[in-house]
């Protein structure tokens, strides 16, 4: 038999069909994840710490007023319950802004208490974690006594309100923020307010 020829009489072999590769669906393009430690790109709406640090005392009070008014409108609090004076050079009794509103209307708001008293400090010279700076702000050069507190501060605490110290010239780390709160509470306790409610914003 000649080489390469099929044996006579046998059925012809059918060619095997070519195997088709299974179709794999294309993977959807992944949205790039923000890497940890890297901030999102700044936009025209970004407010940096340096921007807040450059605020003048009057601009800092205006910023606080805008924040309070915006939040009041969001939660349905009348803006008439918020008093913010632009006269920063007149005696204010230790409070630059005052809020009075019904507790039920403040859920999910920065206005967490029925009575709030805000004291605004601009610039980086004021160090709220230092007791000497806090004492000078609250009592001036007078002894630490209730009578030497500003009239508006006393009114806020007498009504069970929250005293909020707003520092726009710095971004306090956690340790210094807690020190500021602790020392404020200590000074208020020495002046007769054992359970004073205090917050420090920066």
DAFENWO-V739383 format. One record per backbone hydrogen bond with DSSP energy under -1.0 kcal/mol. CO is the residue of the C=O (numbers start at 1). NH is the residue of the N-H. Records with the same first field share a line. If there is no record, write none. Layout:
CO: NH / NH
This chain:
2: 5
7: 10
35: 38
43: 46
48: 52
49: 53
50: 54
52: 55
56: 60
57: 61
58: 62
59: 63
60: 64
61: 65
62: 66
63: 67
64: 68
65: 69
66: 70
67: 71
68: 72
69: 73
70: 74
71: 75
72: 77
78: 81
79: 82
81: 100
83: 98
86: 88
92: 95
93: 153
96: 85
97: 118
98: 83
99: 116
102: 105
103: 106
106: 109
110: 112
114: 101
115: 162
116: 99
117: 164
118: 96 / 97
119: 166
121: 168
127: 130
130: 134
131: 135
132: 136
133: 137
134: 138
135: 139
136: 140
139: 142
143: 145
145: 148
146: 149
150: 154
151: 155
152: 156
153: 157
154: 158
155: 159
156: 161
157: 160
162: 117
163: 199
164: 119
165: 201
166: 121
173: 177
174: 178
175: 179
176: 180
177: 181
178: 182
179: 183
180: 184
181: 185
182: 186
183: 187
184: 188
185: 189
186: 190
188: 193
189: 192
197: 163
199: 165
201: 167
